[in-house]
């Protein structure tokens, strides 16, 4: 059965032309047998924190202004100036964390610019371009956004152009009880009597680059200064140090060598950034570029393992966790919905598979990764949403995050995947990529969530799933796929690519589902008592 026939039968999708052609080879001599997956129900990895599914927002292009903030007087439906459709959709992905105000913008942002009456706030250079930053959206507006969306705030402090005193005053302004200090009284005067209870604090951003172009040693010195005497006010801060550009092990070793030299400053999280970039174009790519995109996304696996290994050299008890607070695909210009929306790009089926592969990787390393923040939430790279004026659409990436919500707070269990590989060319040589990958988690005594990504672009495949230590009493499946590999949602056609849920007749200790080509599938399994 080919891709077209499978999808027509499985989802009723209309025929839409031929897909790409995949070339198969054997992995471990198992090509003829097809993929098999052992789900080791009794081999727990750790709890999958909802924070792994978190978001990132920055004052750049159309992310804040037009994306999140439309203003209270806008004709766009809003709650206190915040786009209502965005609020409603974010609530569907769970109690995650949202990072703000950057990104590179954070290291030029002075928090006092964004408090007090909006009409009196200073207007500043926008950093990313010579557009004006009006500071209409500041600390109070962001906290209200988090409260409306039922998410938790993560603030990035200004190390590049700020001072330790400025940072510590921001913590005090946010978290001190009313009446405790003059800064707390100022917060009350600005409309919020109750403390904000901000727990997550990033100390700088990309300090090797736009955050100050520090050496690891110099940044470590600054980190020590910024984290000395941080006020708590009943909220123990979770302090996050700016990690390397991608998997730069030298940066990590040098920072922690300096950190271990003398008194060790408190660090709860280490934040590498990894963008898998692009292959081809956002909506135009060939066979090799299809696979290469996933190959690049899969480097997150190496980054986590190797960064974790270096952390263990300086923190053997692994009290410091990984925070991947920027990640995603980053395509060339050409698919912007609004020319003012800097770095905006259309997300298609291929990006959805990148998101799923990455989230599965985080799940498999639930013992190492405390938080991850996809870049960015709206009107930017790898976004979950696009908006322009009164128009709004959820991208395929959103539906992946919504599908994977079932993993939240589950106990990740180990899976062993045996799979044929696909062959493609990249960097002038033959490369190979798995056909199937995924992750699994348990909830309660009988709940199991299994998510699988199938990378072959044209052919379905049957997978033997062995439930080691249990049997399936029932299985429901949710599938995200499409006949067109560059299928995407637009304002005019917002439901082109959405998941579909069906019941199955799969039961027993070995289930044999058939995966659609180029698909993300979630299996909701109820185990026998």
PyMOL commands that set and color helices and strands:
alter all, ss='L'
color gray80, all
select helices_A, chain A and resi 3-11+31-33+50-53+84-91+104-108+111-114+118-120+139-149+164-175+182-189+216-227+249-259+287-297+299-314+349-364+396-407
alter helices_A, ss='H'
color red, helices_A
select strands_A, chain A and resi 24-25+36-47+54-56+78-79+82-83+97-100+124-125+132-133+152-157+200-203+238-245+269-277+321-329+369-375+385-388+391-394+411-418+421-426+429-434+436-443+447-454+461-468+472-480+500-503+510-515+519-527
alter strands_A, ss='S'
color yellow, strands_A
deselect
rebuild
show_as cartoon
